[in-house]
Amino acid sequence: MEENNKKCKHHWIFMESICKRIPSDHYIEYTRTDLFFCEKCLEQKQIKKSSNQLYNTPKPDWYKE
């Protein structure tokens, strides 16, 4: 199967986003993990984003609750 994945011309399909907001003493950590799968070979991948924001600043544009 691994050999087939190397030859696959992936067609990625979005599955879901997992968003987390983790407060600490001085800032808020925002994380977002987007999950995808290839509809041809069923390989999965994740794209992660994170950012530390000070309190009283806007959350990142890419973060969705």
C-alpha positions as CSV (number, residue, x, y, z in Angstrom):
1,M,0.0,0.0,0.0
2,E,2.9,2.4,0.8
3,E,4.1,1.9,-2.8
4,N,0.7,2.8,-4.2
5,N,0.6,6.0,-2.1
6,K,3.9,7.2,-3.7
7,K,2.2,6.9,-7.2
8,C,-1.1,8.4,-6.1
9,K,-2.1,11.8,-7.4
10,H,-3.8,12.7,-4.3
11,H,-7.2,14.3,-4.2
12,W,-7.5,15.6,-0.7
13,I,-10.9,15.8,1.0
14,F,-11.5,17.9,4.1
15,M,-12.8,15.9,7.1
16,E,-12.8,18.3,10.1
17,S,-11.0,21.0,12.0
18,I,-10.2,20.7,15.7
19,C,-9.7,24.0,17.4
20,K,-8.4,24.6,20.9
21,R,-8.0,27.6,23.1
22,I,-5.6,27.2,26.0
23,P,-5.3,30.2,28.4
24,S,-2.2,30.7,30.6
25,D,-1.0,33.5,32.8
26,H,0.2,35.9,30.1
27,Y,-1.3,34.7,26.8
28,I,-3.8,32.5,25.1
29,E,-2.6,29.7,22.9
30,Y,-4.8,29.1,19.9
31,T,-4.4,25.8,17.9
32,R,-6.2,24.5,14.9
33,T,-5.7,21.1,13.3
34,D,-7.3,20.4,9.9
35,L,-7.7,16.8,8.9
36,F,-7.8,15.5,5.3
37,F,-7.9,12.2,3.5
38,C,-7.2,11.2,-0.1
39,E,-10.2,9.8,-1.7
40,K,-8.1,7.6,-4.0
41,C,-5.6,5.9,-1.6
42,L,-7.2,6.8,1.8
43,E,-3.9,8.4,3.1
44,Q,-4.5,10.9,5.8
45,K,-2.8,14.2,6.6
46,Q,-3.0,16.9,9.2
47,I,-2.2,20.6,8.9
48,K,-1.5,22.3,12.2
49,K,-1.5,26.0,13.0
50,S,-0.8,27.6,16.4
51,S,-0.4,31.1,17.8
52,N,0.2,32.7,21.2
53,Q,-1.8,35.9,21.6
54,L,-1.6,38.3,24.5
55,Y,-4.9,38.8,26.4
56,N,-7.0,41.7,25.0
57,T,-5.7,41.1,21.4
58,P,-7.9,39.6,18.6
59,K,-7.8,35.9,18.0
60,P,-6.1,34.8,14.8
61,D,-8.2,35.0,11.6
62,W,-7.8,31.2,11.0
63,Y,-9.2,30.3,14.4
64,K,-12.8,29.3,14.4
65,E,-14.9,28.4,17.5
